[in-house]
Amino acid sequence: MNYISLTIIAQFTLGLPRLTKRAIALLVDGGLSLLTLWLALSLQLELWAVWEGHLWWVAIISISLIVPIFISFGLYRAIFRYSGWRAMLAVVKAIALYGAIFALIFTVIGVSDVPRSIGVIQPLLLLVSVGGSRVLVRYWLGGLYRDSIQRQKWSGVLIYGAGSAGRQLQRALSMTSGYRPLGYLDDDPHLQGQLVDGWRVYSPEELPDLIEPLAISDLLLAMPSMHRPK
């Protein structure tokens, strides 16, 4: 998968509703809980463990602890806005509390057919995997998130003219800072309602109704190059 594909996936992910992104993060953490539980058992047995019936009860207890603890420590509140150390500190605190309870159940008290070492090994593996996943997400999505927040502060503009000059102006604005292209205005009825380079073309008559919803601050006129007569 190339860089452009990863960028498209990242932009799609950032565009998802907040609740959807939180649900995805919750599912990932639940999956990491199952994976680290299996790895902990495999390390204890020194062979690839077979997932047997009693391990499902351990998994249910693990996830039942993770969900309320991670939510209470704000791990799903603002993944992309956390600074690196702040996010990692929240992860460490949450898993420290989780690990204390998990170890109390499976190491101190003990459960039949479940090795006591699971109560110590699995929280350590979970710390590494969850912490690593947060670092990976920030590396992959954090820059795009900060860039999108910064772009929201730029002046929103419409370009009058969806011809070659307008498309050149749109590409130039997309490569510079300060202006945020929002679409085109054009008198040609054949272009109105269409997408040009991914941007919608509006009729000039629609402009008064677009200013507030799109937060338009400027209208830029795109004119073909004019040559001085010789």
N, CA, C and O of each residue as an XYZ file, in Angstrom:
920
protein
N       0.845     -1.194      0.000
C       0.000      0.000      0.000
C       0.880      1.244      0.000
O       1.748      1.386      0.862
N       0.664      2.166     -0.975
C       1.542      3.312     -1.098
C       1.127      4.447     -0.170
O       0.113      4.369      0.523
N       1.945      5.513     -0.176
C       1.724      6.646      0.721
C       0.393      7.332      0.445
O      -0.306      7.727      1.378
N       0.029      7.479     -0.855
C      -1.213      8.165     -1.196
C      -2.414      7.401     -0.650
O      -3.352      8.005     -0.129
N      -2.388      6.060     -0.767
C      -3.487      5.247     -0.253
C      -3.613      5.397      1.257
O      -4.719      5.522      1.785
N      -2.476      5.384      1.952
C      -2.509      5.556      3.402
C      -3.053      6.923      3.784
O      -3.782      7.046      4.768
N      -2.706      7.953      3.014
C      -3.207      9.296      3.301
C      -4.708      9.371      3.107
O      -5.407      9.997      3.904
N      -5.216      8.732      2.048
C      -6.655      8.719      1.795
C      -7.387      8.005      2.932
O      -8.425      8.475      3.399
N      -6.845      6.868      3.374
C      -7.459      6.135      4.484
C      -7.446      6.982      5.754
O      -8.420      7.008      6.506
N      -6.321      7.678      5.985
C      -6.207      8.523      7.173
C      -7.222      9.655      7.139
O      -7.856      9.946      8.153
N      -7.385     10.298      5.981
C      -8.346     11.383      5.866
C      -9.769     10.878      6.052
O     -10.598     11.551      6.664
N     -10.053      9.677      5.518
C     -11.376      9.082      5.713
C     -11.624      8.802      7.190
O     -12.715      9.054      7.703
N     -10.598      8.276      7.875
C     -10.728      7.961      9.304
C     -10.994      9.221     10.120
O     -11.848      9.221     11.008
N     -10.260     10.298      9.818
C     -10.452     11.546     10.550
C     -11.827     12.141     10.290
O     -12.364     12.861     11.132
N     -12.403     11.842      9.120
C     -13.709     12.386      8.779
C     -14.877     11.622      9.378
O     -16.023     12.052      9.246
N     -14.613     10.501     10.031
C     -15.689      9.727     10.648
C     -16.276     10.480     11.841
O     -15.583     11.289     12.458
N     -17.548     10.224     12.174
C     -18.127     10.847     13.369
C     -17.339     10.481     14.621
O     -16.724      9.417     14.694
N     -17.368     11.376     15.600
C     -16.570     11.175     16.809
C     -16.922      9.870     17.514
O     -16.034      9.155     17.979
N     -18.222      9.554     17.597
C     -18.626      8.326     18.279
C     -18.107      7.090     17.545
O     -17.745      6.094     18.172
N     -18.072      7.160     16.208
C     -17.558      6.033     15.427
C     -16.079      5.824     15.705
O     -15.633      4.689     15.874
N     -15.303      6.925     15.757
C     -13.874      6.809     16.037
C     -13.637      6.261     17.444
O     -12.712      5.476     17.654
N     -14.458      6.664     18.397
C     -14.312      6.130     19.756
C     -14.644      4.647     19.800
O     -13.990      3.874     20.501
N     -15.674      4.255     19.041
C     -16.048      2.837     19.005
C     -14.928      2.005     18.391
O     -14.645      0.902     18.860
N     -14.283      2.531     17.334
C     -13.166      1.813     16.706
C     -12.018      1.664     17.690
O     -11.424      0.592     17.793
N     -11.698      2.747     18.423
C     -10.615      2.687     19.411
C     -10.933      1.673     20.502
O     -10.053      0.947     20.965
N     -12.194      1.632     20.906
C     -12.616      0.678     21.936
C     -12.486     -0.756     21.439
O     -12.045     -1.630     22.184
N     -12.863     -1.007     20.194
C     -12.736     -2.341     19.613
C     -11.273     -2.759     19.485
O     -10.928     -3.918     19.716
N     -10.418     -1.808     19.115
C      -8.984     -2.107     19.006
C      -8.426     -2.495     20.361
O      -7.687     -3.473     20.468
N      -8.768     -1.740     21.403
C      -8.275     -2.061     22.743
C      -8.805     -3.408     23.227
O      -8.090     -4.161     23.888
N     -10.065     -3.707     22.894
C     -10.604     -5.021     23.252
C      -9.871     -6.137     22.532
O      -9.587     -7.180     23.120
N      -9.563     -5.917     21.254
C      -8.791     -6.913     20.505
C      -7.391     -7.092     21.068
O      -6.881     -8.212     21.117
N      -6.761     -5.993     21.497
C      -5.435     -6.082     22.104
C      -5.480     -6.827     23.435
O      -4.526     -7.513     23.805
N      -6.585     -6.689     24.145
C      -6.740     -7.433     25.396
C      -6.744     -8.935     25.130
O      -6.088     -9.696     25.841
N      -7.489     -9.362     24.100
C      -7.536    -10.783     23.760
C      -6.177    -11.276     23.272
O      -5.732    -12.361     23.647
N      -5.527    -10.478     22.440
C      -4.230    -10.873     21.902
C      -3.185    -11.015     23.009
O      -2.443    -11.996     23.044
N      -3.130    -10.036     23.910
C      -2.126    -10.089     24.976
C      -2.432    -11.198     25.982
O      -1.518    -11.755     26.591
N      -3.692    -11.514     26.154
C      -4.050    -12.628     27.029
C      -3.538    -13.944     26.452
O      -2.984    -14.775     27.171
N      -3.729    -14.120     25.153
C      -3.236    -15.331     24.483
C      -1.708    -15.380     24.500
O      -1.126    -16.441     24.728
N      -1.055    -14.241     24.262
C       0.402    -14.207     24.293
C       0.943    -14.498     25.695
O       1.953    -15.186     25.844
N       0.269    -13.974     26.719
C       0.704    -14.220     28.096
C       0.639    -15.707     28.429
O       1.549    -16.252     29.054
N      -0.430    -16.351     28.012
C      -0.563    -17.781     28.264
C       0.481    -18.567     27.477
O       1.042    -19.537     27.986
N       0.743    -18.150     26.232
C       1.735    -18.837     25.411
C       3.128    -18.705     26.021
O       3.901    -19.662     26.012
N       3.452    -17.522     26.551
C       4.743    -17.326     27.203
C       4.866    -18.188     28.455
O       5.934    -18.729     28.741
N       3.779    -18.311     29.192
C       3.815    -19.112     30.420
C       3.976    -20.595     30.109
O       4.674    -21.314     30.825
N       3.325    -21.051     29.035
C       3.392    -22.467     28.670
C       4.599    -22.791     27.795
O       4.947    -23.957     27.609
N       5.244    -21.728     27.251
C       6.383    -21.865     26.334
C       5.998    -22.622     25.067
O       6.808    -23.356     24.499
N       4.771    -22.438     24.638
C       4.280    -22.957     23.355
C       3.040    -22.159     22.993
O       2.447    -21.487     23.837
N       2.646    -22.246     21.687
C       1.467    -21.513     21.262
C       0.224    -22.124     21.906
O      -0.123    -23.278     21.654
N      -0.428    -21.335     22.729
C      -1.550    -21.842     23.516
C      -2.782    -22.058     22.655
O      -2.988    -21.373     21.654
N      -3.598    -23.023     23.063
C      -4.895    -23.273     22.436
C      -5.954    -22.538     23.245
O      -6.032    -22.679     24.466
N      -6.761    -21.758     22.553
C      -7.780    -20.968     23.261
C      -8.910    -21.895     23.702
O      -9.745    -22.304     22.895
N      -8.923    -22.213     24.966
C      -9.919    -23.132     25.513
C     -11.025    -22.361     26.220
O     -10.935    -21.153     26.438
N     -12.069    -23.104     26.568
C     -13.276    -22.494     27.109
C     -13.072    -21.586     28.294
O     -13.665    -20.509     28.356
N     -12.229    -22.003     29.255
C     -12.092    -21.202     30.471
C     -11.412    -19.856     30.212
O     -11.562    -18.919     30.996
N     -10.657    -19.766     29.097
C     -10.001    -18.496     28.786
C     -11.005    -17.414     28.379
O     -10.726    -16.221     28.495
N     -12.160    -17.840     27.908
C     -13.171    -16.845     27.548
C     -13.647    -16.089     28.778
O     -13.961    -14.902     28.696
N     -13.704    -16.770     29.916
C     -14.100    -16.077     31.142
C     -13.036    -15.061     31.564
O     -13.352    -13.979     32.060
N     -11.784    -15.429     31.358
C     -10.705    -14.483     31.648
C     -10.809    -13.277     30.709
O     -10.629    -12.135     31.133
N     -11.099    -13.539     29.439
C     -11.228    -12.461     28.462
C     -12.394    -11.545     28.801
O     -12.281    -10.325     28.688
N     -13.513    -12.129     29.215
C     -14.690    -11.330     29.579
C     -14.363    -10.428     30.771
O     -14.732     -9.253     30.787
N     -13.671    -10.982     31.764
C     -13.285    -10.174     32.932
C     -12.332     -9.062     32.521
O     -12.456     -7.928     32.985
N     -11.371     -9.390     31.643
C     -10.401     -8.400     31.188
C     -11.087     -7.232     30.484
O     -10.838     -6.073     30.815
N     -11.940     -7.530     29.527
C     -12.624     -6.471     28.778
C     -13.589     -5.703     29.672
O     -13.752     -4.494     29.512
N     -14.234     -6.401     30.619
C     -15.151     -5.737     31.544
C     -14.420     -4.744     32.443
O     -15.011     -3.764     32.897
N     -13.142     -4.994     32.701
C     -12.337     -4.048     33.466
C     -11.813     -2.915     32.580
O     -11.797     -1.753     32.989
N     -11.389     -3.261     31.375
C     -10.778     -2.275     30.484
C     -11.743     -1.157     30.115
O     -11.385      0.019     30.184
N     -12.952     -1.510     29.727
C     -13.884     -0.510     29.205
C     -14.151      0.612     30.204
O     -13.911      1.771     29.865
N     -14.635      0.334     31.424
C     -14.900      1.454     32.342
C     -13.639      2.187     32.792
O     -13.665      3.404     32.978
N     -12.530      1.457     32.970
C     -11.291      2.109     33.428
C     -10.741      3.031     32.348
O     -10.388      4.174     32.639
N     -10.661      2.563     31.117
C     -10.126      3.389     30.029
C     -11.008      4.605     29.779
O     -10.507      5.697     29.509
N     -12.327      4.415     29.867
C     -13.236      5.552     29.674
C     -13.050      6.581     30.786
O     -13.001      7.782     30.521
N     -12.946      6.117     32.018
C     -12.806      7.041     33.154
C     -11.502      7.827     33.103
O     -11.437      8.941     33.622
N     -10.463      7.266     32.488
C      -9.186      7.973     32.365
C      -9.104      8.795     31.070
O      -8.058      9.366     30.761
N     -10.187      8.850     30.330
C     -10.255      9.719     29.155
C      -9.486      9.241     27.948
O      -9.097     10.057     27.112
N      -9.250      7.940     27.824
C      -8.457      7.452     26.695
C      -9.204      7.525     25.367
O      -8.591      7.391     24.308
N     -10.522      7.735     25.412
C     -11.286      7.850     24.172
C     -11.840      9.254     23.982
O     -12.691      9.479     23.122
N     -11.361     10.193     24.781
C     -11.921     11.540     24.733
C     -11.299     12.379     23.632
O     -12.019     13.031     22.876
N      -9.981     12.379     23.524
C      -9.295     13.248     22.555
C      -7.958     12.619     22.187
O      -6.903     13.130     22.563
N      -8.001     11.522     21.457
C      -6.784     10.776     21.137
C      -5.794     11.636     20.366
O      -4.592     11.586     20.628
N      -6.289     12.426     19.417
C      -5.380     13.167     18.538
C      -4.912     14.476     19.152
O      -3.902     15.030     18.718
N      -5.631     14.988     20.164
C      -5.247     16.266     20.743
C      -4.268     16.113     21.890
O      -3.625     17.086     22.282
N      -4.141     14.927     22.431
C      -3.191     14.715     23.521
C      -1.762     14.898     23.024
O      -1.413     14.489     21.917
N      -0.945     15.522     23.870
C       0.485     15.511     23.583
C       1.015     14.119     23.900
O       0.343     13.349     24.586
N       2.204     13.784     23.415
C       2.727     12.439     23.573
C       2.822     11.989     25.022
O       2.337     10.914     25.375
N       3.448     12.813     25.866
C       3.620     12.413     27.266
C       2.294     12.369     28.009
O       2.077     11.503     28.856
N       1.419     13.296     27.693
C       0.121     13.328     28.368
C      -0.686     12.073     28.055
O      -1.298     11.477     28.942
N      -0.680     11.683     26.794
C      -1.406     10.478     26.396
C      -0.807      9.243     27.046
O      -1.532      8.385     27.550
N       0.529      9.154     27.035
C       1.179      7.981     27.603
C       0.965      7.887     29.105
O       0.807      6.793     29.646
N       0.958      9.034     29.782
C       0.720      9.030     31.230
C      -0.680      8.523     31.545
O      -0.871      7.772     32.501
N      -1.664      8.935     30.738
C      -3.032      8.455     30.941
C      -3.115      6.951     30.723
O      -3.796      6.249     31.470
N      -2.417      6.451     29.690
C      -2.403      5.009     29.419
C      -1.771      4.254     30.584
O      -2.298      3.232     31.022
N      -0.636      4.758     31.089
C       0.067      4.090     32.195
C      -0.818      4.047     33.432
O      -0.914      3.003     34.077
N      -1.463      5.148     33.777
C      -2.327      5.182     34.960
C      -3.496      4.213     34.822
O      -3.826      3.481     35.756
N      -4.125      4.219     33.628
C      -5.282      3.348     33.418
C      -4.894      1.880     33.517
O      -5.591      1.094     34.160
N      -3.780      1.502     32.882
C      -3.374      0.098     32.897
C      -2.804     -0.284     34.259
O      -2.871     -1.453     34.638
N      -2.251      0.662     34.997
C      -1.787      0.358     36.357
C      -2.967     -0.035     37.242
O      -2.883     -0.996     38.006
N      -4.061      0.706     37.137
C      -5.254      0.350     37.907
C      -5.832     -0.972     37.424
O      -6.204     -1.832     38.223
N      -5.902     -1.123     36.094
C      -6.394     -2.385     35.534
C      -5.528     -3.553     35.995
O      -6.048     -4.590     36.409
N      -4.200     -3.385     35.923
C      -3.280     -4.456     36.294
C      -3.390     -4.840     37.751
O      -3.265     -6.015     38.096
N      -3.626     -3.843     38.629
C      -3.761     -4.133     40.063
C      -4.981     -5.015     40.317
O      -4.905     -5.984     41.072
N      -6.093     -4.682     39.691
C      -7.325     -5.461     39.885
C      -7.192     -6.835     39.239
O      -7.588     -7.848     39.816
N      -6.623     -6.856     38.018
C      -6.476     -8.114     37.291
C      -5.548     -9.072     38.049
O      -5.831    -10.265     38.152
N      -4.440     -8.543     38.577
C      -3.504     -9.382     39.336
C      -4.121     -9.859     40.643
O      -3.858    -10.978     41.083
N      -4.937     -9.019     41.263
C      -5.608     -9.425     42.505
C      -6.497    -10.633     42.257
O      -6.551    -11.553     43.075
N      -7.196    -10.629     41.125
C      -8.124    -11.715     40.817
C      -7.382    -12.996     40.450
O      -7.690    -14.065     40.977
N      -6.402    -12.892     39.545
C      -5.817    -14.104     38.958
C      -4.470    -14.503     39.571
O      -4.040    -15.644     39.405
N      -3.798    -13.588     40.275
C      -2.513    -13.941     40.887
C      -2.638    -14.100     42.394
O      -2.202    -15.105     42.955
N      -3.227    -13.121     43.041
C      -3.339    -13.177     44.506
C      -4.412    -14.180     44.930
O      -4.147    -15.091     45.715
N      -5.614    -14.004     44.409
C      -6.717    -14.914     44.770
C      -6.583    -16.222     43.997
O      -6.636    -17.302     44.586
N      -6.410    -16.128     42.684
C      -6.255    -17.321     41.854
C      -7.576    -17.866     41.359
O      -8.582    -17.848     42.068
N      -7.555    -18.352     40.126
C      -8.730    -18.948     39.506
C      -8.328    -20.305     38.958
O      -7.259    -20.453     38.366
N      -9.180    -21.285     39.156
C      -8.886    -22.646     38.716
C      -8.615    -22.700     37.213
O      -9.324    -22.079     36.421
N      -7.571    -23.455     36.829
C      -7.166    -23.684     35.446
C      -6.567    -22.455     34.769
O      -6.317    -22.478     33.564
N      -6.334    -21.386     35.523
C      -5.719    -20.177     34.955
C      -4.385    -19.952     35.664
O      -4.379    -19.731     36.875
N      -3.257    -20.001     34.955
C      -1.951    -19.776     35.594
C      -1.897    -18.426     36.299
O      -2.368    -17.426     35.758
N      -1.326    -18.387     37.503
C      -1.261    -17.145     38.267
C      -0.405    -16.083     37.577
O      -0.624    -14.885     37.759
N       0.565    -16.529     36.789
C       1.435    -15.560     36.119
C       0.689    -14.698     35.105
O       1.156    -13.620     34.739
N      -0.475    -15.177     34.650
C      -1.275    -14.408     33.690
C      -1.618    -13.035     34.261
O      -1.649    -12.042     33.535
N      -1.874    -12.988     35.566
C      -2.276    -11.732     36.203
C      -1.204    -10.663     36.169
O      -1.507     -9.481     36.334
N       0.048    -11.055     35.957
C       1.150    -10.092     35.893
C       1.594     -9.856     34.451
O       1.817     -8.717     34.041
N       1.721    -10.941     33.687
C       2.260    -10.828     32.332
C       1.312    -10.085     31.401
O       1.734     -9.230     30.624
N       0.022    -10.420     31.487
C      -0.914     -9.815     30.537
C      -1.017     -8.296     30.679
O      -1.009     -7.617     29.653
N      -1.114     -7.711     31.885
C      -1.137     -6.239     31.973
C       0.121     -5.578     31.428
O       0.043     -4.495     30.849
N       1.286     -6.214     31.603
C       2.521     -5.643     31.053
C       2.482     -5.637     29.523
O       2.844     -4.646     28.889
N       2.034     -6.766     28.932
C       1.899     -6.824     27.478
C       0.850     -5.836     26.981
O       1.001     -5.241     25.914
N      -0.213     -5.667     27.761
C      -1.265     -4.734     27.376
C      -0.743     -3.298     27.390
O      -1.101     -2.496     26.528
N       0.097     -2.977     28.362
C       0.693     -1.633     28.421
C       1.519     -1.353     27.169
O       1.422     -0.279     26.575
N       2.326     -2.326     26.780
C       3.166     -2.145     25.586
C       2.315     -2.013     24.329
O       2.573     -1.144     23.495
N       1.302     -2.870     24.185
C       0.505     -2.877     22.963
C      -0.397     -1.645     22.854
O      -0.489     -1.037     21.788
N      -1.060     -1.276     23.950
C      -1.935     -0.097     23.914
C      -1.108      1.175     23.751
O      -1.454      2.053     22.962
N      -0.003      1.266     24.510
C       0.868      2.425     24.354
C       1.421      2.526     22.942
O       1.473      3.611     22.363
N       1.836      1.384     22.386
C       2.349      1.378     21.017
C       1.293      1.766     20.000
O       1.593      2.460     19.029
N       0.051      1.325     20.212
C      -1.021      1.672     19.277
C      -1.304      3.167     19.304
O      -1.588      3.763     18.265
N      -1.228      3.785     20.498
C      -1.446      5.234     20.588
C      -0.329      5.998     19.883
O      -0.586      6.989     19.201
N       0.903      5.540     20.047
C       2.028      6.187     19.363
C       1.871      6.067     17.857
O       2.107      7.026     17.123
N       1.469      4.875     17.395
C       1.283      4.649     15.963
C       0.183      5.542     15.408
O       0.336      6.116     14.330
N      -0.928      5.666     16.135
C      -2.041      6.499     15.681
C      -1.619      7.957     15.599
O      -1.956      8.652     14.640
N      -0.886      8.419     16.598
C      -0.440      9.815     16.577
C       0.540     10.051     15.434
O       0.508     11.103     14.796
N       1.397      9.092     15.174
C       2.356      9.232     14.073
C       1.637      9.247     12.730
O       2.003     10.007     11.833
N       0.612      8.405     12.594
C      -0.104      8.265     11.331
C      -1.130      9.371     11.117
O      -1.221      9.929     10.023
N      -1.914      9.699     12.166
C      -3.031     10.622     12.010
C      -2.812     11.979     12.665
O      -3.471     12.957     12.310
N      -1.883     12.040     13.626
C      -1.734     13.276     14.391
C      -1.412     14.476     13.535
O      -1.999     15.541     13.724
N      -0.480     14.330     12.583
C      -0.103     15.448     11.725
C      -1.261     15.919     10.867
O      -1.482     17.122     10.729
N      -2.013     14.971     10.281
C      -3.163     15.335      9.470
C      -4.240     16.008     10.306
O      -4.921     16.919      9.836
N      -4.395     15.551     11.562
C      -5.400     16.147     12.436
C      -5.038     17.596     12.752
O      -5.884     18.486     12.660
N      -3.768     17.831     13.129
C      -3.346     19.200     13.433
C      -3.440     20.089     12.204
O      -3.783     21.267     12.308
N      -3.133     19.522     11.031
C      -3.228     20.299      9.806
C      -4.671     20.673      9.504
O      -4.943     21.795      9.077
N      -5.611     19.732      9.724
C      -7.023     20.029      9.469
C      -7.544     21.085     10.431
O      -8.344     21.935     10.041
N      -7.091     21.041     11.707
C      -7.497     22.057     12.680
C      -6.962     23.419     12.257
O      -7.673     24.420     12.344
N      -5.706     23.461     11.798
C      -5.113     24.723     11.361
C      -5.839     25.277     10.144
O      -6.058     26.484     10.037
N      -6.213     24.380      9.220
C      -6.896     24.831      8.009
C      -8.257     25.433      8.308
O      -8.730     26.299      7.572
N      -8.900     24.976      9.398
C     -10.192     25.541      9.752
C     -10.089     27.019     10.105
O     -11.086     27.739     10.043
N      -8.888     27.483     10.477
C      -8.672     28.883     10.829
C      -8.400     29.745      9.601
O      -8.451     30.972      9.684
N      -8.110     29.111      8.452
C      -7.807     29.867      7.250
C      -9.084     30.448      6.645
O     -10.183     29.973      6.929
N      -8.934     31.466      5.818
C     -10.073     32.112      5.170
C     -10.689     31.179      4.135
O     -10.001     30.686      3.241
N     -11.997     30.939      4.266
C     -12.688     30.108      3.296
C     -13.019     30.920      2.044
O     -13.587     32.008      2.149
N     -12.670     30.404      0.859
C     -12.858     31.156     -0.378
C     -13.566     30.312     -1.421
O     -13.420     29.091     -1.463
N     -14.335     30.988     -2.262
C     -14.869     30.399     -3.483
C     -14.124     31.014     -4.659
O     -13.741     32.183     -4.625
N     -13.926     30.217     -5.694
C     -13.222     30.675     -6.886
C     -14.249     30.891     -7.991
O     -14.995     29.979     -8.347
N     -14.280     32.112     -8.532
C     -15.203     32.425     -9.615
C     -14.545     32.011    -10.929
O     -13.607     32.652    -11.402
N     -15.053     30.938    -11.502
C     -14.503     30.409    -12.744
C     -13.955     29.018    -12.529
O     -12.974     28.828    -11.810
N     -14.612     28.019    -13.176
C     -14.192     26.626    -13.014
C     -13.419     26.125    -14.228
O     -13.274     24.920    -14.431
N     -12.920     27.076    -15.042
C     -12.123     26.685    -16.193
C     -10.692     26.381    -15.799
O     -10.387     26.162    -14.627
N      -9.817     26.371    -16.796
C      -8.412     26.023    -16.523
C      -7.767     27.001    -15.554
O      -6.988     26.600    -14.690
N      -8.090     28.298    -15.695
C      -7.511     29.289    -14.793
C      -7.985     29.059    -13.357
O      -7.203     29.184    -12.414
N      -9.255     28.726    -13.195
C      -9.790     28.467    -11.858
C      -9.172     27.235    -11.232
O      -8.876     27.224    -10.037
N      -8.973     26.189    -12.037
C      -8.368     24.973    -11.507
C      -6.911     25.207    -11.104
O      -6.438     24.672    -10.101
N      -6.209     26.019    -11.904
C      -4.829     26.351    -11.542
C      -4.782     27.147    -10.249
O      -3.911     26.926     -9.408
N      -5.720     28.073    -10.090
C      -5.763     28.869     -8.864
C      -6.084     27.992     -7.663
O      -5.497     28.156     -6.593
N      -7.016     27.059     -7.838
C      -7.363     26.150     -6.732
C      -6.174     25.311     -6.304
O      -5.933     25.133     -5.110
N      -5.422     24.787     -7.283
C      -4.246     23.983     -6.949
C      -3.179     24.827     -6.266
O      -2.496     24.354     -5.358
N      -3.036     26.069     -6.697
C      -2.052     26.953     -6.069
C      -2.434     27.262     -4.629
O      -1.578     27.278     -3.744
N      -3.726     27.509     -4.392
C      -4.175     27.797     -3.029
C      -4.030     26.580     -2.127
O      -3.726     26.720     -0.942
N      -4.243     25.389     -2.675
C      -4.140     24.173     -1.880
C      -2.719     23.903     -1.423
O      -2.500     23.170     -0.458
N      -1.745     24.499     -2.120
C      -0.339     24.283     -1.780
C       0.228     25.395     -0.904
O       1.389     25.341     -0.501
N      -0.594     26.408     -0.608
C      -0.132     27.506      0.231
C      -1.008     27.597      1.471
O      -2.053     26.950      1.545
N      -0.594     28.383      2.429
C      -1.360     28.553      3.658
C      -2.087     29.891      3.636
O      -1.669     30.829      2.956
N      -3.168     29.963      4.380
C      -3.909     31.207      4.507
C      -5.285     31.156      3.894
O      -6.207     31.803      4.391
N      -5.448     30.392      2.813
C      -6.745     30.296      2.145
C      -7.198     28.842      2.067
O      -6.390     27.932      1.879
N      -8.494     28.646      2.214
C      -9.071     27.298      2.189
C     -10.127     27.240      1.082
O     -11.249     27.699      1.295
N      -9.799     26.687     -0.104
C     -10.771     26.619     -1.196
C     -11.982     25.776     -0.799
O     -11.845     24.708     -0.203
N     -13.173     26.280     -1.144
C     -14.404     25.583     -0.789
C     -15.226     25.179     -1.999
O     -16.220     24.465     -1.867
N     -14.813     25.634     -3.185
C     -15.555     25.282     -4.384
C     -15.439     26.379     -5.423
O     -14.624     27.294     -5.306
N     -16.293     26.260     -6.462
C     -16.262     27.208     -7.577
C     -17.638     27.850     -7.755
O     -18.667     27.292     -7.375
N     -17.611     29.044     -8.349
C     -18.802     29.655     -8.928
C     -18.573     29.730    -10.427
O     -17.467     30.042    -10.868
N     -19.610     29.446    -11.224
C     -19.439     29.524    -12.671
C     -20.792     29.788    -13.324
O     -21.826     29.290    -12.880
N     -20.755     30.594    -14.403
C     -21.984     30.933    -15.121
C     -22.468     29.798    -16.027
O     -23.630     29.792    -16.436
N     -21.604     28.849    -16.342
C     -21.946     27.776    -17.271
C     -22.917     26.798    -16.600
O     -22.536     26.121    -15.646
N     -24.161     26.711    -17.079
C     -25.133     25.800    -16.455
C     -24.743     24.336    -16.564
O     -25.205     23.510    -15.777
N     -23.882     24.001    -17.549
C     -23.453     22.613    -17.696
C     -22.479     22.194    -16.596
O     -22.354     21.008    -16.291
N     -21.789     23.174    -16.002
C     -20.842     22.877    -14.931
C     -21.487     22.940    -13.554
O     -21.031     22.289    -12.615
N     -22.542     23.723    -13.443
C     -23.186     23.915    -12.137
C     -23.723     22.594    -11.587
O     -24.415     21.853    -12.285
N     -23.396     22.317    -10.339
C     -23.807     21.070     -9.703
C     -22.836     19.929     -9.922
O     -22.996     18.863     -9.329
N     -21.816     20.132    -10.774
C     -20.815     19.105    -11.041
C     -19.619     19.272    -10.100
O     -19.500     20.269     -9.389
N     -18.744     18.274    -10.118
C     -17.503     18.338     -9.353
C     -16.347     18.540    -10.328
O     -16.226     17.823    -11.321
N     -15.512     19.511    -10.035
C     -14.317     19.782    -10.820
C     -13.118     19.621     -9.901
O     -12.946     20.380     -8.948
N     -12.293     18.630    -10.194
C     -11.142     18.307     -9.338
C     -11.579     18.062     -7.892
O     -10.856     18.376     -6.947
N     -12.788     17.488     -7.742
C     -13.276     17.163     -6.411
C     -13.997     18.292     -5.700
O     -14.435     18.125     -4.562
N     -14.128     19.454     -6.359
C     -14.784     20.603     -5.729
C     -16.087     20.903     -6.464
O     -16.142     20.840     -7.693
N     -17.122     21.225     -5.719
C     -18.443     21.467     -6.302
C     -18.487     22.828     -7.001
O     -17.883     23.802     -6.550
N     -19.219     22.863     -8.112
C     -19.416     24.105     -8.855
C     -20.821     24.629     -8.562
O     -21.811     23.930     -8.779
N     -20.899     25.863     -8.070
C     -22.177     26.479     -7.715
C     -22.547     27.546     -8.731
O     -21.696     28.071     -9.450
N     -23.823     27.850     -8.771
C     -24.289     28.961     -9.586
C     -24.042     30.272     -8.834
O     -24.157     30.300     -7.609
N     -23.705     31.358     -9.540
C     -23.512     32.643     -8.855
C     -24.738     33.080     -8.058
O     -24.606     33.762     -7.042
N     -25.939     32.689     -8.517
C     -27.156     33.054     -7.788
C     -27.220     32.400     -6.404
O     -27.950     32.867     -5.529
N     -26.452     31.312     -6.205
C     -26.464     30.615     -4.911
C     -25.570     31.283     -3.874
O     -25.638     30.939     -2.694
N     -24.738     32.227     -4.290
C     -23.735     32.797     -3.397
C     -24.309     33.325     -2.078
O     -23.762     33.013     -1.020
N     -25.408     34.126     -2.103
C     -25.916     34.642     -0.810
C     -26.280     33.541      0.186
O     -26.166     33.727      1.398
N     -26.721     32.388     -0.336
C     -27.119     31.287      0.546
C     -25.943     30.415      0.974
O     -26.103     29.533      1.817
N     -24.760     30.654      0.397
C     -23.589     29.836      0.713
C     -22.660     30.488      1.725
O     -21.880     29.801      2.386
N     -22.738     31.801      1.850
C     -21.752     32.532      2.665
C     -21.720     32.046      4.102
O     -20.644     31.764      4.630
N     -22.869     31.942      4.745
C     -22.885     31.537      6.160
C     -22.651     30.045      6.357
O     -21.830     29.678      7.198
N     -23.340     29.156      5.613
C     -23.114     27.710      5.835
C     -21.679     27.271      5.574
O     -21.153     26.429      6.301
N     -21.030     27.832      4.540
C     -19.664     27.425      4.198
C     -18.606     28.304      4.858
O     -17.409     28.048      4.726
N     -19.054     29.345      5.571
C     -18.124     30.283      6.215
C     -17.173     30.899      5.188
O     -15.953     30.868      5.351
N     -17.758     31.457      4.131
C     -16.966     32.067      3.057
C     -16.581     33.480      3.452
O     -17.432     34.271      3.858
N     -15.307     33.796      3.335
C     -14.842     35.140      3.661
C     -14.387     35.921      2.432
O     -14.358     37.151      2.456
N     -14.029     35.212      1.352
C     -13.532     35.887      0.158
C     -14.017     35.176     -1.096
O     -14.302     33.979     -1.089
N     -14.103     35.953     -2.178
C     -14.415     35.427     -3.496
C     -13.268     35.815     -4.419
O     -12.988     36.999     -4.604
N     -12.608     34.824     -4.994
C     -11.452     35.073     -5.843
C     -11.835     34.890     -7.305
O     -12.445     33.886     -7.672
N     -11.478     35.859     -8.132
C     -11.798     35.821     -9.552
C     -10.654     35.190    -10.322
O      -9.524     35.677    -10.272
N     -10.939     34.111    -11.034
C      -9.928     33.423    -11.848
C     -10.093     33.864    -13.290
O     -11.145     33.658    -13.895
N      -9.053     34.472    -13.837
C      -9.105     34.959    -15.216
C      -7.979     34.321    -16.018
O      -6.871     34.162    -15.505
N      -8.245     33.953    -17.276
C      -7.168     33.407    -18.123
C      -6.052     34.423    -18.289
O      -6.264     35.629    -18.167
N      -4.847     33.909    -18.571
C      -3.708     34.799    -18.766
C      -3.966     35.730    -19.933
O      -4.442     35.306    -20.985
N      -3.652     36.984    -19.743
C      -3.857     38.001    -20.765
C      -2.491     38.443    -21.286
O      -1.609     38.784    -20.498
N      -2.316     38.441    -22.581
C      -1.046     38.809    -23.180
C      -1.144     40.217    -23.750
O      -2.138     40.570    -24.386
N      -0.122     41.011    -23.522
C      -0.078     42.377    -24.035
C       0.116     42.313    -25.554
O       1.015     41.626    -26.039
N      -0.737     43.035    -26.307
C      -0.592     43.018    -27.780
C       0.736     43.650    -28.197
O       1.195     44.629    -27.608
N       1.337     43.058    -29.232
C       2.618     43.569    -29.723
C       2.403     44.675    -30.755
O       3.370     45.226    -31.281
